Amino acid sequence: MIFLFILNYIFDLWYFSELTADLELKFSSIDNVFYSIT
């Protein structure tokens, strides 16, 4: 049970880090588009 909890915690951390990295990528590309327009 504890093992599953730890596994779930690690998975959540990994998923969250992947998600934030993806968001940062999207925001930086939006910034690039914005700068190229202005």
mmCIF file of the N, C-alpha and C atoms, coordinates in Angstrom:
data_MODEL
# 
_entry.id   MODEL 
# 
loop_
_atom_site.group_PDB 
_atom_site.id 
_atom_site.type_symbol 
_atom_site.label_atom_id 
_atom_site.label_alt_id 
_atom_site.label_comp_id 
_atom_site.label_asym_id 
_atom_site.label_entity_id 
_atom_site.label_seq_id 
_atom_site.pdbx_PDB_ins_code 
_atom_site.Cartn_x 
_atom_site.Cartn_y 
_atom_site.Cartn_z 
_atom_site.occupancy 
_atom_site.B_iso_or_equiv 
_atom_site.pdbx_formal_charge 
_atom_site.auth_seq_id 
_atom_site.auth_comp_id 
_atom_site.auth_asym_id 
_atom_site.auth_atom_id 
_atom_site.pdbx_PDB_model_num 
ATOM 1   N N  . MET A 1 1  ? 0.840 -1.215 0.000   1.00 0.00 ? 1  MET A N  1 
ATOM 2   C CA . MET A 1 1  ? 0.000 0.000  0.000   1.00 0.00 ? 1  MET A CA 1 
ATOM 3   C C  . MET A 1 1  ? 0.871 1.259  0.000   1.00 0.00 ? 1  MET A C  1 
ATOM 4   N N  . ILE A 1 2  ? 1.890 1.254  0.867   1.00 0.00 ? 2  ILE A N  1 
ATOM 5   C CA . ILE A 1 2  ? 2.822 2.381  0.920   1.00 0.00 ? 2  ILE A CA 1 
ATOM 6   C C  . ILE A 1 2  ? 3.587 2.489  -0.396  1.00 0.00 ? 2  ILE A C  1 
ATOM 7   N N  . PHE A 1 3  ? 3.935 1.328  -0.961  1.00 0.00 ? 3  PHE A N  1 
ATOM 8   C CA . PHE A 1 3  ? 4.653 1.300  -2.232  1.00 0.00 ? 3  PHE A CA 1 
ATOM 9   C C  . PHE A 1 3  ? 3.835 1.957  -3.336  1.00 0.00 ? 3  PHE A C  1 
ATOM 10  N N  . LEU A 1 4  ? 2.546 1.629  -3.367  1.00 0.00 ? 4  LEU A N  1 
ATOM 11  C CA . LEU A 1 4  ? 1.650 2.231  -4.363  1.00 0.00 ? 4  LEU A CA 1 
ATOM 12  C C  . LEU A 1 4  ? 1.543 3.744  -4.167  1.00 0.00 ? 4  LEU A C  1 
ATOM 13  N N  . PHE A 1 5  ? 1.519 4.150  -2.915  1.00 0.00 ? 5  PHE A N  1 
ATOM 14  C CA . PHE A 1 5  ? 1.427 5.570  -2.597  1.00 0.00 ? 5  PHE A CA 1 
ATOM 15  C C  . PHE A 1 5  ? 2.667 6.308  -3.100  1.00 0.00 ? 5  PHE A C  1 
ATOM 16  N N  . ILE A 1 6  ? 3.833 5.722  -2.857  1.00 0.00 ? 6  ILE A N  1 
ATOM 17  C CA . ILE A 1 6  ? 5.095 6.319  -3.311  1.00 0.00 ? 6  ILE A CA 1 
ATOM 18  C C  . ILE A 1 6  ? 5.145 6.357  -4.837  1.00 0.00 ? 6  ILE A C  1 
ATOM 19  N N  . LEU A 1 7  ? 4.712 5.274  -5.460  1.00 0.00 ? 7  LEU A N  1 
ATOM 20  C CA . LEU A 1 7  ? 4.702 5.189  -6.913  1.00 0.00 ? 7  LEU A CA 1 
ATOM 21  C C  . LEU A 1 7  ? 3.796 6.269  -7.502  1.00 0.00 ? 7  LEU A C  1 
ATOM 22  N N  . ASN A 1 8  ? 2.627 6.424  -6.903  1.00 0.00 ? 8  ASN A N  1 
ATOM 23  C CA . ASN A 1 8  ? 1.674 7.436  -7.346  1.00 0.00 ? 8  ASN A CA 1 
ATOM 24  C C  . ASN A 1 8  ? 2.236 8.842  -7.176  1.00 0.00 ? 8  ASN A C  1 
ATOM 25  N N  . TYR A 1 9  ? 2.939 9.054  -6.058  1.00 0.00 ? 9  TYR A N  1 
ATOM 26  C CA . TYR A 1 9  ? 3.550 10.349 -5.775  1.00 0.00 ? 9  TYR A CA 1 
ATOM 27  C C  . TYR A 1 9  ? 4.620 10.691 -6.816  1.00 0.00 ? 9  TYR A C  1 
ATOM 28  N N  . ILE A 1 10 ? 5.458 9.716  -7.129  1.00 0.00 ? 10 ILE A N  1 
ATOM 29  C CA . ILE A 1 10 ? 6.513 9.907  -8.128  1.00 0.00 ? 10 ILE A CA 1 
ATOM 30  C C  . ILE A 1 10 ? 5.902 10.179 -9.497  1.00 0.00 ? 10 ILE A C  1 
ATOM 31  N N  . PHE A 1 11 ? 4.855 9.417  -9.829  1.00 0.00 ? 11 PHE A N  1 
ATOM 32  C CA . PHE A 1 11 ? 4.189 9.610  -11.107 1.00 0.00 ? 11 PHE A CA 1 
ATOM 33  C C  . PHE A 1 11 ? 3.584 11.004 -11.212 1.00 0.00 ? 11 PHE A C  1 
ATOM 34  N N  . ASP A 1 12 ? 2.956 11.464 -10.119 1.00 0.00 ? 12 ASP A N  1 
ATOM 35  C CA . ASP A 1 12 ? 2.382 12.807 -10.090 1.00 0.00 ? 12 ASP A CA 1 
ATOM 36  C C  . ASP A 1 12 ? 3.457 13.869 -10.284 1.00 0.00 ? 12 ASP A C  1 
ATOM 37  N N  . LEU A 1 13 ? 4.597 13.705 -9.627  1.00 0.00 ? 13 LEU A N  1 
ATOM 38  C CA . LEU A 1 13 ? 5.703 14.639 -9.775  1.00 0.00 ? 13 LEU A CA 1 
ATOM 39  C C  . LEU A 1 13 ? 6.194 14.679 -11.212 1.00 0.00 ? 13 LEU A C  1 
ATOM 40  N N  . TRP A 1 14 ? 6.352 13.480 -11.807 1.00 0.00 ? 14 TRP A N  1 
ATOM 41  C CA . TRP A 1 14 ? 6.833 13.379 -13.181 1.00 0.00 ? 14 TRP A CA 1 
ATOM 42  C C  . TRP A 1 14 ? 5.832 14.027 -14.139 1.00 0.00 ? 14 TRP A C  1 
ATOM 43  N N  . TYR A 1 15 ? 4.560 13.697 -13.958 1.00 0.00 ? 15 TYR A N  1 
ATOM 44  C CA . TYR A 1 15 ? 3.506 14.243 -14.826 1.00 0.00 ? 15 TYR A CA 1 
ATOM 45  C C  . TYR A 1 15 ? 3.442 15.762 -14.714 1.00 0.00 ? 15 TYR A C  1 
ATOM 46  N N  . PHE A 1 16 ? 3.530 16.259 -13.486 1.00 0.00 ? 16 PHE A N  1 
ATOM 47  C CA . PHE A 1 16 ? 3.467 17.697 -13.259 1.00 0.00 ? 16 PHE A CA 1 
ATOM 48  C C  . PHE A 1 16 ? 4.664 18.410 -13.885 1.00 0.00 ? 16 PHE A C  1 
ATOM 49  N N  . SER A 1 17 ? 5.851 17.812 -13.770 1.00 0.00 ? 17 SER A N  1 
ATOM 50  C CA . SER A 1 17 ? 7.041 18.430 -14.350 1.00 0.00 ? 17 SER A CA 1 
ATOM 51  C C  . SER A 1 17 ? 6.965 18.424 -15.872 1.00 0.00 ? 17 SER A C  1 
ATOM 52  N N  . GLU A 1 18 ? 6.418 17.345 -16.437 1.00 0.00 ? 18 GLU A N  1 
ATOM 53  C CA . GLU A 1 18 ? 6.229 17.276 -17.890 1.00 0.00 ? 18 GLU A CA 1 
ATOM 54  C C  . GLU A 1 18 ? 5.235 18.349 -18.334 1.00 0.00 ? 18 GLU A C  1 
ATOM 55  N N  . LEU A 1 19 ? 4.171 18.506 -17.557 1.00 0.00 ? 19 LEU A N  1 
ATOM 56  C CA . LEU A 1 19 ? 3.120 19.469 -17.870 1.00 0.00 ? 19 LEU A CA 1 
ATOM 57  C C  . LEU A 1 19 ? 3.655 20.897 -17.840 1.00 0.00 ? 19 LEU A C  1 
ATOM 58  N N  . THR A 1 20 ? 4.407 21.230 -16.779 1.00 0.00 ? 20 THR A N  1 
ATOM 59  C CA . THR A 1 20 ? 4.943 22.586 -16.661 1.00 0.00 ? 20 THR A CA 1 
ATOM 60  C C  . THR A 1 20 ? 5.978 22.863 -17.738 1.00 0.00 ? 20 THR A C  1 
ATOM 61  N N  . ALA A 1 21 ? 6.764 21.859 -18.097 1.00 0.00 ? 21 ALA A N  1 
ATOM 62  C CA . ALA A 1 21 ? 7.746 22.029 -19.176 1.00 0.00 ? 21 ALA A CA 1 
ATOM 63  C C  . ALA A 1 21 ? 7.024 22.305 -20.488 1.00 0.00 ? 21 ALA A C  1 
ATOM 64  N N  . ASP A 1 22 ? 5.931 21.603 -20.716 1.00 0.00 ? 22 ASP A N  1 
ATOM 65  C CA . ASP A 1 22 ? 5.132 21.792 -21.930 1.00 0.00 ? 22 ASP A CA 1 
ATOM 66  C C  . ASP A 1 22 ? 4.519 23.192 -21.955 1.00 0.00 ? 22 ASP A C  1 
ATOM 67  N N  . LEU A 1 23 ? 4.032 23.639 -20.801 1.00 0.00 ? 23 LEU A N  1 
ATOM 68  C CA . LEU A 1 23 ? 3.447 24.975 -20.719 1.00 0.00 ? 23 LEU A CA 1 
ATOM 69  C C  . LEU A 1 23 ? 4.493 26.049 -20.965 1.00 0.00 ? 23 LEU A C  1 
ATOM 70  N N  . GLU A 1 24 ? 5.695 25.867 -20.383 1.00 0.00 ? 24 GLU A N  1 
ATOM 71  C CA . GLU A 1 24 ? 6.769 26.825 -20.587 1.00 0.00 ? 24 GLU A CA 1 
ATOM 72  C C  . GLU A 1 24 ? 7.130 26.910 -22.060 1.00 0.00 ? 24 GLU A C  1 
ATOM 73  N N  . LEU A 1 25 ? 7.131 25.764 -22.719 1.00 0.00 ? 25 LEU A N  1 
ATOM 74  C CA . LEU A 1 25 ? 7.428 25.710 -24.150 1.00 0.00 ? 25 LEU A CA 1 
ATOM 75  C C  . LEU A 1 25 ? 6.383 26.499 -24.936 1.00 0.00 ? 25 LEU A C  1 
ATOM 76  N N  . LYS A 1 26 ? 5.107 26.292 -24.591 1.00 0.00 ? 26 LYS A N  1 
ATOM 77  C CA . LYS A 1 26 ? 4.022 26.999 -25.267 1.00 0.00 ? 26 LYS A CA 1 
ATOM 78  C C  . LYS A 1 26 ? 4.119 28.506 -25.042 1.00 0.00 ? 26 LYS A C  1 
ATOM 79  N N  . PHE A 1 27 ? 4.371 28.902 -23.787 1.00 0.00 ? 27 PHE A N  1 
ATOM 80  C CA . PHE A 1 27 ? 4.449 30.324 -23.487 1.00 0.00 ? 27 PHE A CA 1 
ATOM 81  C C  . PHE A 1 27 ? 5.633 30.983 -24.175 1.00 0.00 ? 27 PHE A C  1 
ATOM 82  N N  . SER A 1 28 ? 6.761 30.279 -24.256 1.00 0.00 ? 28 SER A N  1 
ATOM 83  C CA . SER A 1 28 ? 7.928 30.862 -24.912 1.00 0.00 ? 28 SER A CA 1 
ATOM 84  C C  . SER A 1 28 ? 7.681 31.019 -26.411 1.00 0.00 ? 28 SER A C  1 
ATOM 85  N N  . SER A 1 29 ? 6.961 30.065 -27.000 1.00 0.00 ? 29 SER A N  1 
ATOM 86  C CA . SER A 1 29 ? 6.659 30.196 -28.433 1.00 0.00 ? 29 SER A CA 1 
ATOM 87  C C  . SER A 1 29 ? 5.666 31.324 -28.670 1.00 0.00 ? 29 SER A C  1 
ATOM 88  N N  . ILE A 1 30 ? 4.728 31.514 -27.737 1.00 0.00 ? 30 ILE A N  1 
ATOM 89  C CA . ILE A 1 30 ? 3.779 32.636 -27.836 1.00 0.00 ? 30 ILE A CA 1 
ATOM 90  C C  . ILE A 1 30 ? 4.543 33.956 -27.719 1.00 0.00 ? 30 ILE A C  1 
ATOM 91  N N  . ASP A 1 31 ? 5.516 34.003 -26.802 1.00 0.00 ? 31 ASP A N  1 
ATOM 92  C CA . ASP A 1 31 ? 6.354 35.189 -26.641 1.00 0.00 ? 31 ASP A CA 1 
ATOM 93  C C  . ASP A 1 31 ? 7.113 35.491 -27.929 1.00 0.00 ? 31 ASP A C  1 
ATOM 94  N N  . ASN A 1 32 ? 7.652 34.463 -28.557 1.00 0.00 ? 32 ASN A N  1 
ATOM 95  C CA . ASN A 1 32 ? 8.405 34.644 -29.801 1.00 0.00 ? 32 ASN A CA 1 
ATOM 96  C C  . ASN A 1 32 ? 7.518 35.216 -30.897 1.00 0.00 ? 32 ASN A C  1 
ATOM 97  N N  . VAL A 1 33 ? 6.303 34.701 -30.990 1.00 0.00 ? 33 VAL A N  1 
ATOM 98  C CA . VAL A 1 33 ? 5.349 35.209 -31.989 1.00 0.00 ? 33 VAL A CA 1 
ATOM 99  C C  . VAL A 1 33 ? 5.016 36.665 -31.683 1.00 0.00 ? 33 VAL A C  1 
ATOM 100 N N  . PHE A 1 34 ? 4.794 36.954 -30.414 1.00 0.00 ? 34 PHE A N  1 
ATOM 101 C CA . PHE A 1 34 ? 4.440 38.314 -30.003 1.00 0.00 ? 34 PHE A CA 1 
ATOM 102 C C  . PHE A 1 34 ? 5.564 39.288 -30.333 1.00 0.00 ? 34 PHE A C  1 
ATOM 103 N N  . TYR A 1 35 ? 6.812 38.882 -30.053 1.00 0.00 ? 35 TYR A N  1 
ATOM 104 C CA . TYR A 1 35 ? 7.955 39.753 -30.332 1.00 0.00 ? 35 TYR A CA 1 
ATOM 105 C C  . TYR A 1 35 ? 8.160 39.949 -31.829 1.00 0.00 ? 35 TYR A C  1 
ATOM 106 N N  . SER A 1 36 ? 7.891 38.928 -32.603 1.00 0.00 ? 36 SER A N  1 
ATOM 107 C CA . SER A 1 36 ? 8.076 39.064 -34.051 1.00 0.00 ? 36 SER A CA 1 
ATOM 108 C C  . SER A 1 36 ? 7.012 39.968 -34.672 1.00 0.00 ? 36 SER A C  1 
ATOM 109 N N  . ILE A 1 37 ? 5.825 40.024 -34.042 1.00 0.00 ? 37 ILE A N  1 
ATOM 110 C CA . ILE A 1 37 ? 4.753 40.904 -34.533 1.00 0.00 ? 37 ILE A CA 1 
ATOM 111 C C  . ILE A 1 37 ? 5.082 42.362 -34.205 1.00 0.00 ? 37 ILE A C  1 
ATOM 112 N N  . THR A 1 38 ? 5.546 42.605 -32.981 1.00 0.00 ? 38 THR A N  1 
ATOM 113 C CA . THR A 1 38 ? 5.806 43.989 -32.549 1.00 0.00 ? 38 THR A CA 1 
ATOM 114 C C  . THR A 1 38 ? 7.135 44.497 -33.078 1.00 0.00 ? 38 THR A C  1 
# 
